[in-house]
Every structure is written in C-alpha cells, then in structure tokens.
C-alpha cells in the first residue's frame, strides 16, 4: 500500500502538489479568522471566479488543519526531491550480477555469502541452482552508469567494461536463481566468484 501511495506522490507535479496544499492552508486560515473567498486559483490548473462567494464565520480549530497541510506539503517536497522518489527497478533488466566472494584452491569462502538450496558447496553451485543470501549483496552490471542494462549478460571479468554497481541491493534472506557463474583470478589462491542472478525462473 505504501508503494502505491509513494508512486502516486512521485508522479504529481511539485508545483501542483504545493499549490493544492497551499490552497488548503489558505482556506483553513480564512476559515479560522472568518472571511470570504471569491476566487479559486491553482497555477497551471484553473482560475475560477465564484458566482457566489464562500463566506466563513470563523472556526477556532482551523489552524490545526493549516499546520497539517504545511507538514504534508513538506513531506511531499521531500519525497519528490529526496531519495524516496529515486525508484530502483528490482533487478535492472530482470538480471544482474552479484559478487559471491574470494576463494583459494580449497574452494572455501570465509565468511560464506550464500547458501545453496540443494546443499552444494558455494564453489560447486551451478547455473540453475536456487540460492539464499546470508549476506546482503549489491547488484552489478558492466557499464550500467552509461549503458543501463545493455550489458547485463556480460561477465564482470570482461576487460572492455567497467564494473558498475546498480541502485539495487539485495537483503539477507533473498531467494535467487543462479543463471550464470564466472570464476577467475590471478592465481589458484586468489579466485573471485560472481553469479548472474534472477528472482524468477528463466521464462517465468
């Protein structure tokens, strides 16, 4: 439910949102002190002269509503200008890479970062295996900052690209499908393992 509300907030024009909340605050202040409204104007939307002015006799509780409208306006402004509206698309391109860790010729990872559902050791996990994260991981796609998801299938070990982390982090307990794996390093005692992962089965 919160995501639906946030999506709605994030697509509203800041000017429209601020104007609407400002109008509410103005009306409540007029209602507090008493007065007359003969025109309703929201920049970019409408400017209407009322055929019959609205007369307020005054209400002592209206400043509370005005304060709440001001707080809501501040929250809207924060959501639209802050990180809350920087939306991250799940796994960009439905797939991305995660760094599993370093190992030596023994195949031991310390500490381990994933657990295979079939019970396989990390070094033996093959494509098509479901895993669960036991450490949080950020997703990576080569040249993601300039090319987006175009290189999502390319190995992190390719020399014609830059390892770039995406906006997406995966939390502990996340269940993932290993779509591909790459193991490489300068020598048998310094090997690095990467998995290309998905949240759904291939074709699913």
C-alpha positions in Angstrom: 0.0 0.0 0.0 2.8 2.4 0.9 4.5 1.8 -2.5 1.2 2.7 -4.3 0.9 5.9 -2.3 4.6 6.8 -2.9 4.2 6.1 -6.6 1.2 8.4 -6.7 3.1 11.1 -4.8 6.2 10.8 -7.0 4.3 11.4 -10.3 2.5 14.5 -9.1 4.0 17.8 -10.3 5.7 19.6 -7.4 4.0 22.8 -8.5 0.6 21.2 -8.5 1.1 19.5 -5.1 2.5 22.6 -3.5 -0.3 24.8 -4.9 -3.0 22.4 -3.8 -1.7 22.1 -0.2 -1.1 25.9 -0.1 -4.7 26.4 -1.2 -5.9 24.1 1.7 -3.8 26.0 4.2 -5.1 29.3 2.9 -8.7 28.2 3.1 -8.3 26.9 6.6 -6.7 30.2 7.7 -9.6 32.1 6.2 -12.0 29.8 7.9 -10.2 30.4 11.2 -10.3 34.1 11.1 -13.5 34.4 9.0 -13.7 36.0 5.6 -14.8 35.5 2.0 -13.4 33.6 -0.9 -14.5 34.8 -4.3 -11.8 33.2 -6.5 -10.1 29.8 -6.6 -6.8 29.6 -8.4 -4.3 26.8 -8.7 -1.4 27.7 -11.1 -1.4 25.6 -14.2 -4.8 24.0 -13.5 -7.5 26.6 -13.2 -8.5 30.1 -12.3 -12.2 30.4 -11.4 -14.3 33.4 -10.2 -17.0 32.0 -7.9 -20.5 33.2 -8.9 -21.4 33.0 -5.2 -18.6 33.8 -2.8 -17.9 31.4 0.1 -18.3 33.1 3.4 -16.6 31.7 6.6 -17.8 32.7 10.0 -14.6 31.5 11.6 -13.6 28.3 13.3 -11.1 28.0 16.2 -9.7 24.6 15.2 -8.8 25.5 11.6 -5.1 26.4 12.4 -4.6 22.8 13.2 -5.6 21.8 9.7 -3.4 24.6 8.3 -0.4 23.2 10.2 -1.2 19.6 9.0 -1.4 20.9 5.4 2.0 22.6 5.8 3.5 19.4 7.1 2.0 17.4 4.2 3.5 19.9 1.8 6.9 19.5 3.4 6.6 15.7 3.2 5.6 15.9 -0.5 8.5 18.2 -1.3 10.9 15.9 0.5 9.6 12.8 -1.3 9.9 14.5 -4.7 13.3 16.0 -4.2 14.9 13.3 -1.9 15.8 9.7 -2.4 12.3 8.4 -1.8 11.4 9.1 -5.5 14.6 7.6 -6.8 12.9 4.4 -7.9 15.1 1.3 -8.4 13.7 -1.2 -10.8 14.0 -4.5 -8.9 16.8 -6.3 -10.7 17.5 -4.0 -13.6 16.8 -5.9 -16.8 15.5 -8.8 -14.7 19.0 -10.0 -14.2 22.3 -8.7 -12.8 25.5 -9.9 -11.2 26.4 -10.3 -7.5 29.9 -10.8 -6.1 29.9 -14.0 -4.1 33.4 -13.7 -2.7 37.0 -14.8 -2.8 38.3 -18.3 -2.5 41.6 -20.3 -2.8 42.4 -23.7 -4.2 40.5 -25.3 -1.3 37.2 -23.8 -2.5 36.4 -22.3 0.9 34.7 -19.0 1.3 35.1 -17.2 4.6 32.7 -15.8 5.5 30.1 -17.5 3.3 27.7 -15.2 1.5 25.2 -17.6 0.0 23.6 -20.9 0.8 22.6 -23.3 -2.0 19.1 -24.9 -1.6 20.4 -28.2 -2.9 23.2 -28.3 -0.3 26.0 -27.8 -2.7 29.2 -26.1 -1.5 29.5 -22.5 -2.8 32.3 -23.4 -5.2 30.2 -26.1 -6.7 27.0 -24.1 -7.3 26.0 -24.4 -11.0 23.7 -22.4 -13.2 20.1 -23.3 -12.5 20.6 -23.6 -8.7 18.4 -21.7 -6.3 20.3 -19.9 -3.5 19.5 -17.8 -0.5 21.6 -14.8 0.5 23.1 -15.0 4.0 24.9 -11.7 3.4 23.4 -8.6 1.7 24.7 -8.0 -1.8 24.7 -5.1 -4.3 23.9 -5.9 -7.9 26.3 -5.1 -10.7 26.1 -4.6 -14.5 29.0 -3.7 -16.6 28.9 0.0 -17.7 25.5 0.4 -16.0 26.1 4.1 -15.4 26.4 4.8 -19.2 24.7 1.9 -20.9 22.0 0.9 -18.5 21.1 -2.8 -18.8 22.5 -3.5 -22.2 25.5 -5.4 -20.8 23.5 -7.3 -18.1 24.6 -10.7 -19.6 28.3 -9.8 -19.9 30.8 -11.3 -17.4 32.3 -9.0 -14.8 35.7 -10.3 -15.9 35.5 -8.8 -19.4 38.2 -6.2 -19.8 36.3 -3.9 -22.2 34.0 -2.6 -19.5 33.7 -1.1 -16.0 32.3 -2.9 -13.1 29.4 -0.6 -12.0 27.0 -1.3 -9.2 23.3 -0.6 -9.8 20.9 1.1 -7.4 19.6 -2.3 -6.2 20.8 -4.0 -3.0 19.6 -7.5 -2.1 18.9 -8.2 1.6 19.7 -11.2 3.7 17.2 -14.0 3.1 16.6 -13.1 -0.6 16.0 -16.2 -2.7 17.7 -16.1 -6.1 18.2 -18.3 -9.2 21.8 -18.6 -10.5 21.5 -18.0 -14.2 25.3 -18.0 -14.8 28.5 -18.1 -12.9 32.1 -16.9 -13.5 35.2 -17.8 -11.5 38.5 -16.2 -12.3 41.6 -14.7 -10.6 45.3 -14.1 -11.0 46.3 -17.4 -9.4 44.7 -20.5 -7.8 45.0 -18.9 -4.3 43.1 -15.8 -5.3 39.9 -16.6 -7.2 36.8 -14.4 -7.4 33.3 -15.8 -7.9 30.4 -13.9 -9.5 26.8 -15.1 -10.0 24.4 -13.7 -12.5 21.1 -14.0 -10.7 17.3 -13.7 -11.2 14.4 -13.6 -8.9 12.3 -15.8 -11.1 13.0 -18.9 -13.1 14.0 -18.4 -16.7 10.9 -18.0 -18.8 8.9 -17.5 -15.6 
